[in-house]
């Protein structure tokens, strides 16, 4: 044996680079802890990932579109690939949109992908928040994270409005006319606000450039910061999970981030991206070339906003055209009241965790999710809010409903007005009764088991149906909330021992303790 046999093997270049970073940033210790973080496995948790991946698609496609879009309202004469509009006077913004659609390779697909991703992003955010609402995951210690998510939803609504308005086509211009009317209805300062926003009398010359700055810089920057903060709090607070065998308020049962969850998340990202690309390739949305350039003296027939702002227009359409004069000022209540109610409907979502905590007096930490049926009042409130939103959405398209079903628009409007006050109450009562009925059925299942459909005759002649006892897992799911509600939360701080850790400091058996 020579002396060279005792020399240690030379580290590879990758190991040397990793050691260099670890010595200065401590990445090895962080990676050892967080790359083995446990994530529960449930399909509803994918809703949040759809939000994140749609946001990534929006950023990527938005960067591409900024390379070709000209945010200017200066008038030019169009000469491009769309022949029906050649020789027409239009703004540079609209001309560049046509250029992207017909002259830039892949431009139309990217435009479609950007718009569809925006719709899916907002739909996923709303559905994601409703999942958190109905399962009670907004409770302590996650109230701040709920507010972050609510702020993202609110910013997303306005981000969609600004992006929708940039092409300066006849449809988006009609939407801006609606915005201008809402601003003008503000008492005393409405006219000044309108002149400041539009740079003069509507439509002005600055609105597209201002919305462009907000759309590509300010609001996306705030949203990106909120997304990062949202994810940091998810890691800090640990994931919530549905009740089940082995799952307590002190642990998380699931799969580790690396390699299992990372592989699933990566595959799901490409799945979301692929579905969005497929929809964008086969389903046209916002064909601005069909609407033509915006003219202040024209209105598109059947002009409708995107679905996420349809309820705001519904508030205005169903409101009677009331006007009153106060101190020499005319108050247009037909517009003023809706623009006051619009933020109140959104604020009700944002402050609900604090209202529920105050009403119920519940100050405990919650890491196990509720089944919606076990919280009938909260579930009924959520269902009533959704019904209210859908009614207003239908009201925002009252002209479309009337023409498609050959009805009087006055009949449709009055039906929406009445439904606005009646339907949410009916939905609340019915949903609460359904939840109580489902609870009663669960108690019957626990007490007697599941019916098998087999009828058996007893020795004394009585006929009975045979019931199959429930398994331990199903029994745990149906009864866990009762024990949790009756237990003293202080016992959770002392009774449950911490799970054993492996050599890397990771809880054994993929169980992660809650802070």
C-alpha positions in Angstrom: 0.0 0.0 0.0 1.5 3.3 -1.0 1.2 6.7 0.8 -1.1 8.0 -1.9 -3.8 5.4 -0.9 -4.4 7.3 2.4 -5.1 10.7 0.8 -8.7 11.8 1.0 -10.6 12.0 -2.3 -10.6 15.4 -4.0 -14.0 17.1 -3.6 -15.8 17.8 -6.9 -16.3 21.3 -8.1 -20.0 21.2 -7.2 -19.2 20.2 -3.6 -16.6 23.0 -3.4 -19.2 25.5 -4.6 -21.8 24.2 -2.2 -19.3 24.4 0.7 -18.4 28.0 -0.3 -22.0 29.1 -0.1 -22.7 27.1 3.0 -19.8 28.7 4.9 -21.2 32.2 4.0 -25.0 31.8 3.9 -25.7 28.7 6.0 -27.7 27.2 3.1 -27.0 23.6 4.2 -28.7 24.0 7.5 -31.6 25.8 6.0 -32.0 23.2 3.3 -31.8 20.3 5.7 -34.6 21.8 7.7 -37.0 23.2 5.0 -36.4 20.8 2.1 -37.8 18.1 4.3 -40.8 20.2 5.3 -44.0 18.1 5.3 -47.0 18.9 3.1 -50.4 17.2 3.6 -51.9 15.6 0.5 -55.4 16.8 -0.4 -56.8 17.9 -3.7 -58.2 21.2 -2.4 -54.7 22.4 -1.5 -54.0 22.5 -5.3 -56.2 25.6 -5.6 -53.5 27.7 -4.1 -51.0 26.2 -6.5 -53.2 27.1 -9.4 -53.2 30.7 -8.2 -49.4 30.7 -7.9 -48.8 29.1 -11.3 -51.3 31.3 -13.1 -49.5 34.3 -11.6 -46.2 33.0 -13.0 -47.7 32.7 -16.4 -49.1 36.2 -16.2 -45.6 37.6 -15.4 -43.9 35.7 -18.2 -46.5 36.6 -20.9 -46.7 40.2 -19.6 -43.0 40.7 -20.0 -43.3 39.5 -23.6 -46.2 41.8 -24.4 -44.4 44.9 -23.0 -41.8 44.5 -25.7 -44.3 45.4 -28.4 -47.1 47.4 -26.7 -47.0 51.3 -27.0 -49.0 52.9 -24.2 -49.9 56.1 -26.0 -53.2 57.7 -27.0 -51.6 59.7 -29.9 -53.6 59.1 -33.0 -52.1 57.3 -36.0 -53.4 55.8 -39.2 -53.3 52.1 -39.2 -51.6 50.1 -41.9 -51.0 46.5 -40.8 -51.9 42.9 -41.1 -55.6 43.3 -40.3 -56.9 44.7 -43.6 -60.5 45.7 -42.6 -59.0 48.4 -40.4 -56.4 49.7 -42.8 -56.6 53.5 -43.2 -58.6 53.9 -39.9 -57.5 56.6 -37.4 -56.8 55.0 -34.0 -54.5 55.4 -30.9 -51.0 54.0 -30.9 -52.1 51.7 -28.0 -54.8 50.1 -30.2 -52.6 50.0 -33.3 -49.8 48.2 -31.3 -52.4 45.7 -30.0 -53.3 44.9 -33.5 -49.7 44.6 -34.4 -49.1 42.1 -31.6 -52.2 40.1 -32.7 -51.5 39.9 -36.5 -47.8 40.8 -37.2 -45.8 39.5 -34.2 -45.0 35.8 -34.4 -46.9 34.1 -31.6 -48.2 37.4 -30.4 -51.9 36.5 -30.6 -51.3 33.3 -28.7 -49.4 35.2 -25.9 -52.2 37.8 -25.7 -54.8 35.1 -25.4 -52.6 33.2 -22.8 -52.2 36.4 -20.8 -55.9 37.1 -20.7 -57.0 33.5 -19.9 -54.3 33.3 -17.2 -55.8 36.4 -15.6 -59.3 35.0 -15.5 -58.0 31.7 -14.1 -55.8 33.5 -11.6 -58.8 35.5 -10.2 -61.1 32.5 -10.3 -58.5 30.3 -8.4 -58.0 33.1 -5.8 -61.7 33.4 -5.1 -62.1 29.6 -4.9 -59.0 29.3 -2.8 -60.3 31.8 -0.3 -63.7 30.1 -0.2 -61.9 26.8 0.6 -60.1 28.6 3.5 -63.4 30.2 4.6 -65.5 27.1 4.7 -62.9 25.0 6.4 -62.0 27.6 9.0 -58.3 27.8 8.2 -58.3 31.6 8.6 -58.5 31.3 12.4 -55.6 32.0 14.7 -52.7 32.2 13.9 -53.5 32.7 10.2 -55.6 35.9 10.3 -52.7 38.0 8.9 -52.2 35.5 6.0 -55.9 35.7 5.3 -55.6 39.5 5.0 -52.7 39.1 2.6 -54.7 36.8 0.4 -57.7 39.1 0.5 -55.4 42.0 -0.5 -54.1 40.0 -3.4 -57.7 39.3 -4.5 -58.5 43.0 -4.3 -55.4 44.1 -6.2 -56.1 41.4 -8.8 -59.5 42.9 -9.5 -58.0 46.3 -10.2 -55.0 44.8 -12.0 -57.5 43.1 -14.3 -59.4 46.3 -14.9 -56.2 48.2 -15.8 -55.0 45.5 -18.2 -58.4 45.1 -19.8 -58.4 48.9 -20.5 -55.0 49.1 -22.2 -55.9 48.2 -25.8 -58.1 51.3 -26.1 -60.7 49.4 -28.1 -64.4 50.2 -28.1 -65.2 47.6 -25.4 -62.5 48.7 -23.0 -63.3 52.4 -23.6 -66.9 51.7 -22.7 -65.7 50.2 -19.4 -63.6 53.3 -18.8 -66.7 55.5 -19.4 -68.4 53.4 -16.6 -65.4 54.2 -14.3 -65.6 57.8 -15.2 -69.3 57.9 -14.3 -68.6 56.3 -11.0 -65.9 58.8 -10.1 -68.1 61.7 -11.2 -70.8 60.6 -8.8 -68.5 61.3 -5.8 -69.9 64.4 -4.1 -67.9 67.7 -4.3 -64.6 66.2 -5.5 -65.8 63.8 -8.2 -65.1 66.2 -11.1 -61.6 67.0 -9.8 -60.8 63.3 -9.4 -62.0 62.6 -13.0 -59.8 65.4 -14.4 -56.8 64.2 -12.4 -57.2 60.5 -13.4 -57.8 61.1 -17.1 -55.6 64.1 -17.5 -58.5 66.4 -18.6 -62.0 65.8 -19.8 -62.9 62.2 -20.5 -61.3 60.3 -22.3 -58.3 62.6 -22.0 -54.8 61.7 -23.3 -53.0 60.2 -20.3 -55.2 57.3 -19.0 -53.6 54.5 -21.0 -50.0 55.6 -20.0 -51.0 55.9 -16.4 -52.8 52.5 -16.3 -49.8 51.0 -18.1 -47.5 52.1 -15.3 -49.8 50.7 -12.7 -50.4 47.5 -14.6 -46.8 46.5 -15.3 -44.9 48.0 -12.4 -46.7 49.1 -9.2 -49.4 46.6 -8.7 -47.5 43.5 -9.9 -44.6 44.5 -7.6 -47.0 44.8 -4.6 -48.6 41.5 -5.5 -45.3 39.7 -5.9 -44.2 40.9 -2.4 -47.5 39.8 -1.0 -47.2 36.3 -2.6 -43.7 35.9 -1.1 -45.0 37.0 2.3 -48.0 34.7 2.0 -45.8 31.7 1.3 -43.4 32.6 4.1 -46.3 32.6 6.6 -47.5 29.3 5.2 -44.1 27.8 6.0 -43.9 29.5 9.4 -47.4 28.5 10.5 -47.2 25.1 8.9 -49.9 23.6 6.7 -53.4 23.0 8.0 -54.8 19.5 7.5 -58.1 17.7 7.6 -58.8 15.6 10.7 -57.8 11.9 10.4 -56.0 9.1 12.3 -52.6 10.3 13.6 -53.4 14.0 12.8 -53.5 16.4 15.7 -53.2 20.1 16.4 -49.5 19.5 17.1 -48.3 17.8 13.9 -48.5 17.6 10.1 -48.9 14.3 8.4 -48.0 14.1 4.7 -45.1 13.9 2.3 -41.8 15.8 2.4 -41.1 18.7 0.1 -38.1 17.1 -1.4 -38.3 15.0 -3.5 -42.0 14.0 -3.4 -43.9 17.3 -3.2 -41.4 19.1 -5.4 -41.9 16.5 -8.2 -45.7 16.8 -7.9 -45.6 20.6 -7.8 -43.3 20.8 -10.8 -45.6 18.4 -12.8 -48.7 20.4 -11.8 -47.1 23.7 -12.9 -46.6 22.3 -16.4 -50.1 20.9 -16.4 -51.6 24.3 -15.5 -49.4 26.0 -18.1 -50.4 23.4 -20.7 -54.1 23.7 -20.0 -53.9 27.5 -20.2 -52.0 27.2 -23.5 -54.6 24.8 -24.9 -57.5 27.0 -24.0 -55.7 30.1 -25.4 -55.1 28.2 -28.7 -58.7 27.1 -29.3 -60.9 29.7 -27.5 -60.7 33.3 -28.6 -61.2 35.9 -25.9 -61.3 39.7 -26.2 -61.1 39.9 -30.0 -60.3 43.7 -30.1 -60.2 43.8 -33.9 -63.9 43.0 -33.9 -64.8 46.0 -31.6 -62.7 48.7 -33.4 -61.0 51.7 -31.9 -62.6 53.6 -29.1 -64.8 56.6 -29.9 -66.4 58.6 -27.1 -69.7 58.9 -29.1 -70.0 55.1 -29.6 -70.9 52.2 -27.3 -70.4 48.5 -28.0 -73.6 46.5 -28.2 -73.7 43.9 -25.3 -70.6 45.5 -23.6 -69.8 43.4 -20.6 -66.8 43.5 -18.2 -64.9 40.3 -17.3 -66.7 38.1 -14.8 -64.8 39.3 -11.7 -66.1 42.8 -12.1 -69.6 41.8 -13.4 -71.1 42.1 -9.9 -69.9 45.7 -9.6 -71.8 46.6 -12.8 -74.7 44.6 -11.6 -75.0 46.9 -8.6 -75.3 49.9 -10.8 -77.7 48.3 -13.3 -80.2 47.2 -10.7 -80.1 50.4 -8.7 -83.0 52.8 -9.4 -81.9 56.1 -11.0 -82.4 58.2 -7.9 -81.1 61.8 -7.6 -81.3 64.3 -4.8 -80.0 67.8 -4.3 -78.1 68.8 -1.1 -76.7 72.3 -0.6 -76.7 73.0 -4.3 -75.0 69.7 -5.2 -76.7 66.9 -7.1 -76.1 63.5 -5.6 -76.6 60.7 -8.1 -77.6 57.9 -5.7 -78.1 55.5 -8.6 -74.3 55.4 -8.9 -73.1 56.6 -5.5 -74.8 53.9 -3.5 -73.4 51.0 -5.6 -69.8 52.3 -5.5 -70.2 52.4 -1.7 -71.7 48.9 -1.5 -69.1 47.5 -3.8 -66.1 47.8 -1.4 -68.3 46.8 1.5 -69.0 43.4 -0.1 -65.3 42.9 -0.4 -64.4 44.3 3.1 -66.9 41.8 4.6 -64.7 39.0 3.4 -61.5 40.6 4.7 -62.6 41.3 8.2 -64.7 38.1 8.7 -61.9 36.2 10.7 -61.9 39.0 13.3 -65.7 39.2 13.5 -66.0 35.4 14.0 -63.3 35.4 16.7 -65.0 38.3 18.5 -68.5 36.8 18.3 -67.5 33.3 19.3 -64.9 34.3 21.8 -62.6 31.7 20.3 -58.9 32.7 20.9 -57.4 29.2 20.4 -54.9 28.2 17.8 -56.4 25.9 15.1 -54.4 23.7 12.8 -57.0 21.1 12.0 -59.6 22.1 9.4 -63.4 22.0 9.9 -65.8 20.0 7.8 -68.2 22.7 6.5 -71.3 20.8 7.8 -70.0 21.1 11.3 -70.0 24.9 11.2 -73.5 25.5 9.8 -73.7 29.3 10.5 -70.3 30.0 8.8 -71.2 27.7 5.9 -74.6 29.4 5.5 -73.0 32.9 5.5 -70.5 31.8 2.8 -73.3 30.3 0.7 -75.4 33.4 1.1 -72.5 35.6 0.0 -71.9 33.5 -3.1 -75.6 33.6 -4.0 -75.5 37.4 -3.6 -72.5 37.6 -5.9 -74.1 35.4 -8.6 -77.3 37.5 -8.5 -75.3 40.7 -9.1 -73.3 39.0 -11.8 -76.6 38.2 -13.6 -77.8 41.8 -13.0 -74.6 43.0 -14.7 -75.7 41.2 -17.8 -79.4 42.0 -17.6 -79.5 43.1 -21.2 -77.9 39.9 -22.4 -80.3 37.8 -20.3 -83.3 39.7 -21.7 -82.3 39.4 -25.3 -81.3 35.7 -25.1 -84.4 34.6 -23.3 -86.7 37.1 -25.1 -87.8 38.9 -21.9 -88.4 42.4 -21.0 -85.3 44.1 -19.5 -87.5 45.7 -16.9 -88.7 42.3 -15.8 -85.2 41.0 -15.5 -84.1 44.0 -13.6 -87.0 43.8 -11.1 -86.4 40.1 -10.7 -82.7 40.8 -9.8 -83.8 43.6 -7.4 -86.1 41.3 -5.5 -83.7 38.3 -5.6 -81.0 40.6 -4.1 -82.8 40.7 -0.8 -84.7 37.4 -0.8 -82.4 34.8 -2.2 -79.5 35.2 0.2 -81.9 34.8 3.2 -83.4 31.7 1.6 -79.9 30.3 0.8 -78.8 30.9 4.4 -81.8 29.1 5.9 -81.6 26.2 3.5 -77.9 25.7 3.8 -78.1 25.7 7.6 -80.8 23.1 7.5 -78.7 21.0 5.1 -75.7 21.2 7.4 -77.8 20.2 10.4 -79.3 17.3 8.5 -75.8 16.1 7.4 -74.7 16.2 11.1 -77.7 14.1 12.0 -76.8 11.6 9.3 -73.2 11.4 10.6 -74.5 10.7 14.1 -76.7 7.9 12.8 -73.7 6.4 10.9 -71.6 6.5 14.0 -74.3 4.9 16.2 -75.6 2.3 13.8 -73.1 1.9 11.0 -73.7 2.0 7.2 -76.7 0.2 5.7 -75.8 -2.7 3.6 -79.2 -3.4 1.9 -79.2 -6.9 3.4 -82.4 -7.8 5.3 -82.2 -10.5 8.0 -84.9 -12.3 9.9 -84.3 -12.7 13.6 -85.3 -15.8 15.5 -88.4 -14.2 16.9 -89.6 -13.3 13.4 -88.6 -9.6 13.2 -87.0 -8.4 10.0 -84.0 -6.0 10.3 -81.6 -4.5 7.9 -78.0 -5.4 8.5 -75.6 -2.5 9.2 -71.9 -2.6 8.6 -69.8 -0.9 11.3 -67.6 2.0 10.2 -63.9 1.6 10.0 -61.6 3.4 12.5 -60.5 6.1 10.0 -64.1 7.0 9.1 -65.2 7.0 12.7 -62.3 9.3 13.5 -63.3 11.7 10.8 -67.0 11.8 11.8 -66.3 12.2 15.6 -63.1 14.1 15.8 -64.6 17.6 15.8 -66.8 16.8 18.9 -63.8 15.7 21.0 -61.8 18.7 19.8 -64.6 21.2 20.6 -65.0 19.7 24.1 -61.3 19.5 24.9 -59.4 22.1 26.9 -57.0 23.8 24.5 -54.5 24.2 27.4 -54.0 20.4 27.4 -52.6 20.6 23.9 -49.6 22.5 25.3 -48.6 19.8 27.7 -50.2 16.5 26.8 -48.8 15.7 23.3 -45.1 14.9 23.3 -42.9 16.1 20.5 -42.2 13.4 17.9 -38.8 11.9 17.6 -36.3 13.6 15.3 -34.0 11.8 12.9 -30.3 12.5 12.4 -31.0 15.6 10.2 -33.3 17.2 12.8 -36.4 16.2 10.8 -39.4 14.7 12.6 -39.6 11.0 12.0 -42.4 9.3 10.0 -43.1 12.6 8.1 -44.7 14.2 11.1 -43.9 17.9 11.6 -44.6 19.6 14.9 -46.6 22.8 14.9 -45.1 25.8 16.6 
